Amino acid sequence: MSRTTAVELLAVPDLPMVAPGDDLAALVAAGLRRGEIQPRAGDVLVLAQKIVSKAEGRSVDLATVVPSARAIALAKEIQKDPRLVELILSESVRVVRSRPMVSIGWRKIGHPSSSAFA
């Protein structure tokens, strides 16, 4: 078994702003070609959840969110906007842990997720 002794991080050059319905695979592939980056076997491609959410059209105007009593209570505990907490709760099956500035929940899609706030 070989060991990795170095990690190289490369940004995809000239990636445009992503809009709902965009084909992320095509955008990334085009960016890699522009940057003359050739992925090799064993390479790992990482995309931020935000770019995926944008392509899926999963953005919400906070002004349209009405927080529930549960969201208001949790928002006080984690010191965040109740509307944002309502969105987190709407994507979660349950909240596993919470403390100021962070909540850890089990998402509806089947995995845990943390919501850390700076």
Secondary structure as the mmCIF struct_conf table of DSSP 4:
data_model
#
loop_
_struct_conf.conf_type_id
_struct_conf.id
_struct_conf.beg_label_comp_id
_struct_conf.beg_label_asym_id
_struct_conf.beg_label_seq_id
_struct_conf.end_label_comp_id
_struct_conf.end_label_asym_id
_struct_conf.end_label_seq_id
HELX_LH_PP_P HELX_LH_PP_P1 ALA A 11 VAL A 12
TURN_TY1_P TURN_TY1_P1 PRO A 13 ASP A 14
HELX_LH_PP_P HELX_LH_PP_P2 LEU A 15 VAL A 18
TURN_TY1_P TURN_TY1_P2 PRO A 20 GLY A 21
HELX_RH_AL_P HELX_RH_AL_P1 LEU A 24 ARG A 34
TURN_TY1_P TURN_TY1_P3 GLY A 35 GLU A 36
TURN_TY1_P TURN_TY1_P4 ALA A 41 GLY A 42
HELX_RH_AL_P HELX_RH_AL_P2 GLN A 49 GLU A 56
TURN_TY1_P TURN_TY1_P5 GLY A 57 GLY A 57
HELX_RH_3T_P HELX_RH_3T_P1 LEU A 62 THR A 64
HELX_RH_AL_P HELX_RH_AL_P3 ALA A 69 ILE A 78
TURN_TY1_P TURN_TY1_P6 GLN A 79 GLN A 79
BEND BEND1 LYS A 80 LYS A 80
HELX_RH_AL_P HELX_RH_AL_P4 PRO A 82 SER A 90
TURN_TY1_P TURN_TY1_P7 GLU A 91 GLU A 91
STRN STRN1 SER A 92 ARG A 99
TURN_TY1_P TURN_TY1_P8 PRO A 100 MET A 101
STRN STRN2 VAL A 102 ARG A 107
TURN_TY1_P TURN_TY1_P9 LYS A 108 ILE A 109
BEND BEND2 GLY A 110 HIS A 111
STRN STRN3 PRO A 112 ALA A 116
#
